[in-house]
Amino acid sequence: MTPPPTVAQAAEAIWSARQARRTLDAEATIGSPDLATAYAIQRALLALRLAAGERVVGWKLGYTAAVMRRQMGIDRPNIGPLTDWMLLGSGDAVHERLVQPRVEPEIGLRLKTALDARHAPVDRHTVAAAVEGAYACLEVVHSTWTGYRFNLAQNTADNSSAGQVVVGPRLPVTDLMALDTVAVRLHDGSGSTLGQGVGADADGHPLDAVARLARELAANGQRLEAGDLVITGGLTAACALEAGGRLEGVFSVGSAWSVEVGVHRY
């Protein structure tokens, strides 16, 4: 029986596959590690990114919405770091390394001050006081695992399928507590609706999602830094971005305002 790979070997396999635009069978590559080992692999994968010149710019929350957990057969949320290489502007094209990209609209929150749950309780009000602004975002997920066939630990090791993040316009909200009422639609280039949701689908409230992230980081001796971008979880099921295609997210509150963000693939 072949022994499971070491943490370093698993991270190298994931990194090499992503660089080479290949996908792998999750079970054959890393087996089924426990969640603690999966996060150790994720940290080793981040170390390879940092060694390649990338820098951490924030965090992603995965599976905060029930619709995403149902789609992927995952029973709880996870987290992963974002790097500067991952950031895109609205209308940009995804990188060619992403060979099976899917798109999901998310509310992004950028911090103006650090959040450290090691030293004081963090709740939605604490988060609101630390937030500089809310942004219309599209997460372009990309799994190293062929066909998105994975369990929670395998997905966590693969950085929760973090691919790239399209950071769109700032949402003109006057009260961050109202973010749970923001309506979101994902549609294709022809305007056909592919999915819809509301801000409350992210852990009950996007601010609560960030508070949970702060507590999880604190348990690992970390904190959220000033300037960090946190994407709070997909609000619709993730939809494939086909070659030559374009997907757009529309964020709105009633008829008061509407904000759009888009991404395409060559």
Secondary structure, DSSP 8 states (H G I E B T S, - for coil): ------HHHHHHHHHHHHHTT--B-HHHHH----HHHHHHHHHHHHHHHHHTT--EEEEEEES-SHHHHHHHT--S-EEEEEEGGGEEETT-B--TT-SS-EEEEEEEEEESS-B-TTTS---HHHHHHHEEEEEEEEEEE--SBGGG---HHHHHHTGGG--EEEEEEE---S-GGGGGG-EEEEEETT--EEEEEEGGGTTTSHHHHHHHHHHHHHHTT--B-TT-EEE---SS--EE--TT-EEEEEEEETTTEEEEEEEE--
